[in-house]
C-alpha cells in the first residue's frame, strides 16, 4: 500500500472550491458527523445565511461537499489516521478548510454553535 498523502484533502477541497466558490464570498461552517462503524455521513449542520444556502443549493456545492466528506473520511480510515469521523468545514471568502474533530464530538460542537448564535 502506498503512503498516506498528507495533501490529498487539501487538493480535493481546492478542486471543489474552484468549481463552486470562486465567484462569491461566504462566511460560515458545516459540521459533519459520520456513522460510528462506517464512513457514511450521518448528519450535517450548516451555519450560513439564507443567501449563501441558496447559492450552495443551486451550484451543487451541498451535494458535492457531502460526497467529498465521505471520501475523505474513508481515506483517513484506510490509513488508520484519526480522527476520521466528525469534521468541521470552514468557508471564509471562497476558501475551504477542514478540521477533523474527536469522534462523537460534532453534536456537541453544533449545540455550542447554536447556543452562541442564539445570543447574538
Residue pairs with C-beta under 8 A, 6 or more apart in sequence:
4 79
4 81
8 72
8 75
9 72
9 75
9 98
12 68
12 71
12 72
13 68
13 89
13 96
13 97
13 98
14 96
16 61
16 64
16 65
16 68
16 96
17 94
17 95
17 96
19 64
20 56
20 59
20 60
20 61
20 64
21 61
21 91
21 94
21 95
21 96
22 94
23 94
24 55
24 94
25 93
25 94
26 48
26 52
26 55
26 91
26 92
26 93
26 94
27 48
27 52
27 91
27 92
27 93
28 46
28 47
28 48
28 49
28 52
28 90
28 91
29 46
29 47
29 88
29 89
29 90
29 91
29 113
30 44
30 45
30 46
30 47
30 65
30 88
30 89
30 91
31 44
31 45
31 47
31 86
31 87
31 88
31 101
31 106
31 109
31 110
31 113
32 41
32 43
32 44
32 66
32 69
32 86
32 87
32 88
32 89
32 106
33 41
33 42
33 43
33 44
33 85
33 86
33 104
33 106
33 107
34 40
34 41
34 42
34 69
34 70
34 73
34 84
34 85
34 86
35 41
35 42
36 85
36 103
36 104
39 70
39 73
39 74
39 77
39 84
39 85
40 70
41 66
41 69
41 70
41 73
43 106
44 66
44 69
45 110
45 113
46 53
46 56
46 62
47 113
47 117
48 56
48 91
55 61
56 62
65 89
69 87
69 89
72 87
72 98
73 84
73 85
73 87
76 82
76 83
76 84
76 100
77 84
82 103
83 100
83 101
83 102
83 103
84 100
85 101
85 103
85 104
85 106
86 100
86 101
86 102
86 103
86 104
86 105
86 106
86 109
87 98
87 99
87 100
87 101
87 106
88 98
88 99
88 101
88 106
88 109
89 96
89 97
89 98
90 96
90 97
90 98
90 99
101 109
